[in-house]
Amino acid sequence: MTDYATIGRKKLLEIDGEAGVRVEETLNTICPDLARYLIEYSFGEIYAREILDNRTKEQAVVAALTAMGTAAPQLKVHIHAALHVGCTPEEIREIISQVKLLMSLSIGGGGLSVLTLILTLIVLVTGNK
């Protein structure tokens, strides 16, 4: 049987260093089930996959959390982890900049498509261009 707890703790230490150990200790005092889930599933099964290297995994997580816009505590943890696995501050800054640019274009694009729809309806109803 696979020991996901051992695999997860090793991966957590590899990615987050001592900060990861502190996260597990803190979660164990608050909600041991959540700590177990984090270690065994998140790190023991998902993060332990070898398809992507740790740098790429953390870059993806930083991008996703940046796009969410509501996960500042998690983003802080994962920026630290990205630095720990070898990402440079410049790379992280660029990831955040790229995501923010795409998010602002997407959000603004929604307004433009609504405007286009309304103007098209006005033309159809009134015949005025």
Residue frames as qw, qx, qy, qz and C-alpha x, y, z in Angstrom:
[[0.000, 0.889, 0.459, 0.000, 0.00, 0.00, 0.00],
 [0.395, 0.543, -0.024, 0.740, 1.28, 3.46, -0.89],
 [0.426, -0.563, -0.423, 0.568, 2.26, 5.62, 2.07],
 [0.222, 0.766, 0.290, 0.530, 0.93, 8.97, 0.89],
 [0.428, -0.900, -0.063, 0.055, 1.64, 10.62, 4.26],
 [0.673, -0.426, 0.291, 0.531, 5.38, 9.95, 3.97],
 [0.490, 0.378, 0.448, 0.645, 5.46, 10.90, 0.29],
 [0.019, -0.889, -0.333, -0.312, 3.47, 14.06, 1.04],
 [0.498, -0.830, 0.032, 0.250, 5.67, 15.21, 3.92],
 [0.643, -0.167, 0.378, 0.645, 8.77, 14.72, 1.82],
 [0.325, 0.556, 0.461, 0.610, 7.24, 16.70, -1.08],
 [0.221, -0.938, -0.250, -0.092, 5.98, 19.45, 1.25],
 [0.578, -0.660, 0.170, 0.449, 9.47, 19.87, 2.72],
 [0.575, 0.108, 0.469, 0.662, 10.96, 19.86, -0.79],
 [0.165, 0.687, 0.440, 0.555, 8.61, 22.59, -2.01],
 [0.270, -0.882, -0.158, -0.353, 7.99, 24.72, 1.09],
 [0.370, 0.391, -0.583, 0.609, 10.92, 23.93, 3.36],
 [0.187, -0.155, -0.744, 0.622, 10.43, 24.57, 7.07],
 [0.360, 0.047, 0.054, -0.930, 7.50, 26.89, 6.31],
 [0.651, -0.049, -0.593, -0.471, 5.61, 23.83, 5.08],
 [0.452, -0.119, -0.811, 0.351, 6.36, 21.94, 8.28],
 [0.050, 0.119, 0.440, -0.889, 4.92, 24.87, 10.26],
 [0.529, -0.007, -0.280, -0.801, 1.78, 24.85, 8.11],
 [0.643, -0.126, -0.742, -0.143, 1.20, 21.17, 8.86],
 [0.309, -0.132, -0.705, 0.624, 1.83, 21.71, 12.58],
 [0.235, 0.072, 0.186, -0.951, -0.60, 24.64, 12.68],
 [0.620, -0.038, -0.449, -0.642, -3.28, 22.76, 10.77],
 [0.530, -0.098, -0.832, 0.134, -2.88, 19.78, 13.07],
 [0.083, -0.167, -0.612, 0.768, -3.78, 21.94, 16.06],
 [0.392, 0.183, 0.033, -0.901, -6.80, 23.47, 14.30],
 [0.849, 0.254, 0.072, -0.458, -8.15, 20.68, 12.09],
 [0.459, -0.388, 0.777, 0.187, -6.18, 17.42, 11.93],
 [0.691, 0.418, 0.589, 0.029, -8.36, 16.09, 9.10],
 [0.410, 0.909, -0.019, -0.079, -7.48, 19.07, 6.92],
 [0.195, -0.749, 0.615, 0.153, -3.79, 18.61, 7.71],
 [0.622, -0.057, 0.773, 0.109, -4.03, 14.95, 6.73],
 [0.622, 0.680, 0.386, -0.025, -5.86, 15.83, 3.50],
 [0.173, 0.935, -0.271, -0.149, -3.24, 18.46, 2.64],
 [0.300, -0.584, 0.740, 0.145, -0.34, 16.07, 3.23],
 [0.579, 0.039, 0.811, 0.067, -1.73, 12.84, 1.82],
 [0.567, 0.649, 0.506, 0.044, -3.77, 14.10, -1.11],
 [0.242, 0.961, -0.054, -0.122, -2.43, 17.51, -2.14],
 [0.026, -0.788, 0.607, 0.101, 1.25, 16.71, -1.64],
 [0.545, -0.238, 0.804, 0.004, 1.29, 12.89, -1.49],
 [0.626, 0.405, 0.660, 0.095, -0.75, 12.33, -4.62],
 [0.428, 0.877, 0.217, 0.029, -1.01, 15.52, -6.70],
 [0.006, -0.930, 0.358, 0.083, 2.22, 17.45, -6.04],
 [0.608, -0.407, 0.661, 0.170, 4.20, 14.18, -6.04],
 [0.794, 0.526, 0.298, 0.060, 3.42, 13.57, -9.70],
 [0.528, -0.422, 0.366, 0.640, 6.52, 13.93, -11.84],
 [0.517, 0.646, 0.467, 0.313, 4.99, 15.26, -15.05],
 [0.132, 0.908, -0.028, 0.396, 5.83, 18.88, -14.11],
 [0.538, 0.101, -0.493, 0.676, 8.85, 19.99, -12.11],
 [0.309, -0.609, -0.552, 0.478, 8.32, 21.88, -8.85],
 [0.109, -0.272, 0.092, 0.952, 9.11, 25.26, -10.41],
 [0.206, -0.180, -0.619, -0.736, 6.43, 24.79, -13.07],
 [0.352, -0.533, -0.769, 0.030, 3.90, 23.57, -10.49],
 [0.266, -0.566, -0.375, 0.684, 4.45, 26.62, -8.31],
 [0.009, -0.127, 0.310, 0.942, 4.33, 28.96, -11.30],
 [0.271, -0.362, -0.741, -0.497, 0.96, 27.47, -12.23],
 [0.368, -0.605, -0.654, 0.267, -0.36, 27.86, -8.70],
 [0.193, -0.408, -0.112, 0.885, 0.85, 31.46, -8.43],
 [0.114, -0.064, -0.506, -0.853, -0.88, 32.21, -11.74],
 [0.346, -0.471, -0.770, -0.258, -4.12, 30.53, -10.65],
 [0.355, -0.593, -0.530, 0.491, -4.22, 32.22, -7.25],
 [0.113, -0.246, 0.098, 0.958, -3.44, 35.58, -8.84],
 [0.208, -0.228, -0.629, -0.714, -6.33, 35.09, -11.27],
 [0.342, -0.554, -0.754, 0.085, -8.68, 34.23, -8.41],
 [0.032, 0.566, -0.026, 0.823, -7.95, 37.56, -6.80],
 [0.626, -0.598, -0.018, -0.500, -9.37, 36.41, -3.46],
 [0.951, -0.211, -0.181, 0.136, -6.67, 34.13, -2.11],
 [0.129, 0.867, -0.368, 0.311, -3.98, 36.46, -0.75],
 [0.607, -0.584, 0.520, -0.140, -2.94, 34.18, 2.16],
 [0.911, 0.109, 0.379, 0.124, -2.50, 31.19, -0.16],
 [0.579, 0.774, -0.060, 0.249, -0.75, 33.36, -2.74],
 [0.196, -0.850, 0.451, -0.191, 1.73, 34.45, -0.08],
 [0.787, -0.302, 0.538, -0.004, 2.50, 30.81, 0.78],
 [0.848, 0.360, 0.338, 0.191, 2.93, 29.85, -2.86],
 [0.337, 0.894, -0.222, 0.197, 5.10, 32.83, -3.77],
 [0.424, -0.691, 0.577, -0.101, 7.37, 31.76, -0.91],
 [0.850, -0.010, 0.524, 0.054, 7.28, 28.19, -2.24],
 [0.696, 0.700, 0.077, 0.140, 8.06, 29.37, -5.78],
 [0.057, 0.881, -0.437, 0.173, 11.11, 31.21, -4.49],
 [0.651, -0.465, 0.591, -0.102, 12.10, 28.14, -2.46],
 [0.853, 0.179, 0.474, 0.124, 12.06, 25.89, -5.54],
 [0.547, -0.134, 0.403, 0.721, 14.18, 28.30, -7.59],
 [0.263, 0.799, 0.428, 0.330, 11.84, 30.78, -9.26],
 [0.360, 0.045, -0.125, 0.924, 13.29, 34.27, -9.36],
 [0.087, 0.581, 0.429, -0.686, 11.44, 37.35, -8.14],
 [0.188, 0.374, -0.390, -0.820, 11.51, 38.58, -11.75],
 [0.187, -0.109, -0.906, -0.363, 9.80, 35.41, -13.00],
 [0.071, -0.515, -0.788, 0.329, 7.09, 35.65, -10.34],
 [0.094, 0.546, 0.105, -0.826, 6.57, 39.34, -11.08],
 [0.208, 0.218, -0.619, -0.725, 6.20, 38.53, -14.79],
 [0.136, -0.295, -0.941, -0.094, 3.71, 35.72, -14.11],
 [0.003, -0.606, -0.579, 0.546, 1.59, 38.05, -12.00],
 [0.117, 0.482, -0.183, -0.849, 1.83, 40.81, -14.63],
 [0.165, 0.025, -0.811, -0.561, 0.79, 38.45, -17.43],
 [0.114, -0.445, -0.883, 0.094, -2.18, 37.14, -15.47],
 [0.019, 0.611, 0.370, -0.700, -3.31, 40.61, -14.41],
 [0.139, 0.321, -0.432, -0.831, -3.10, 41.82, -18.02],
 [0.207, -0.149, -0.881, -0.397, -5.20, 38.90, -19.27],
 [0.103, -0.525, -0.770, 0.346, -7.70, 39.33, -16.44],
 [0.078, 0.552, 0.141, -0.818, -8.15, 43.04, -17.13],
 [0.207, 0.188, -0.609, -0.742, -8.62, 42.40, -20.85],
 [0.184, -0.290, -0.930, -0.127, -11.15, 39.64, -20.11],
 [0.046, -0.582, -0.605, 0.541, -13.09, 41.78, -17.68],
 [0.126, 0.506, -0.117, -0.845, -13.02, 44.79, -20.00],
 [0.122, 0.055, -0.810, -0.571, -13.88, 42.56, -22.95],
 [0.008, -0.463, -0.873, 0.152, -17.10, 41.54, -21.23],
 [0.096, 0.663, 0.281, -0.687, -18.21, 45.16, -21.15],
 [0.124, 0.397, -0.501, -0.759, -17.39, 45.63, -24.82],
 [0.074, -0.154, -0.929, -0.328, -19.41, 42.59, -25.87],
 [0.040, 0.619, 0.693, -0.367, -22.43, 43.85, -23.88],
 [0.099, 0.617, -0.056, -0.779, -22.07, 47.27, -25.53],
 [0.089, 0.184, -0.753, -0.626, -21.90, 45.62, -28.97],
 [0.014, -0.379, -0.925, -0.027, -25.03, 43.61, -28.20],
 [0.062, 0.683, 0.464, -0.561, -26.97, 46.66, -27.03],
 [0.106, 0.536, -0.298, -0.783, -25.92, 48.75, -30.04],
 [0.056, -0.006, -0.886, -0.460, -26.87, 45.91, -32.39],
 [0.020, 0.535, 0.826, -0.178, -30.30, 45.64, -30.76],
 [0.088, 0.667, 0.173, -0.719, -30.83, 49.39, -31.08],
 [0.113, 0.336, -0.593, -0.723, -30.03, 49.21, -34.78],
 [0.054, -0.208, -0.949, -0.231, -32.38, 46.25, -35.26],
 [0.004, 0.626, 0.697, -0.350, -35.24, 47.90, -33.37],
 [0.079, 0.793, 0.149, -0.586, -34.90, 51.47, -34.59],
 [0.711, 0.589, 0.263, 0.281, -33.10, 51.08, -37.86],
 [0.030, 0.974, -0.209, 0.078, -30.70, 53.84, -36.73],
 [0.851, 0.187, -0.271, 0.409, -27.00, 53.23, -37.01]]
